[in-house]
Amino acid sequence: MKRLGTVLHTIDNLLIVRADQTLEKDVLYQNSIVVTKKMIRIGKIKELFGPVNCPYFSIKLFRNVPNSEINNLKNERVYLQ
């Protein structure tokens, strides 16, 4: 499990995440599975954008993730499985 970054915003069924400074650039792939610290699978990386030294990600959420869980993710760290 590798630390991906911190959730900044939630928009419909997307999360916007700022990459962690310790993240290795060679482990990032589209459609990589994203999990919470409790190992709950929440979605997949959809898009990578922003500056190279501090990228952002959009994460497409899975349909089975409840709205209460989505709201609790703001300012929380998420991880790559």
HELIX and SHEET records of a PDB file:
HELIX    1   1 LYS A   25  VAL A   27  5                                   3    
HELIX    2   2 ASN A   67  ASN A   72  1                                   6    
SHEET    1   A 7 LYS A   2  ILE A  11  0                                        
SHEET    2   A 7 LEU A  14  ALA A  19 -1                                        
SHEET    3   A 7 TYR A  56  LEU A  61 -1                                        
SHEET    4   A 7 ARG A  41  PHE A  49 -1                                        
SHEET    5   A 7 ILE A  33  VAL A  35 -1                                        
SHEET    6   A 7 ARG A  77  LEU A  80 -1                                        
SHEET    7   A 7 LYS A   2  ILE A  11 -1                                        
END                                                                             
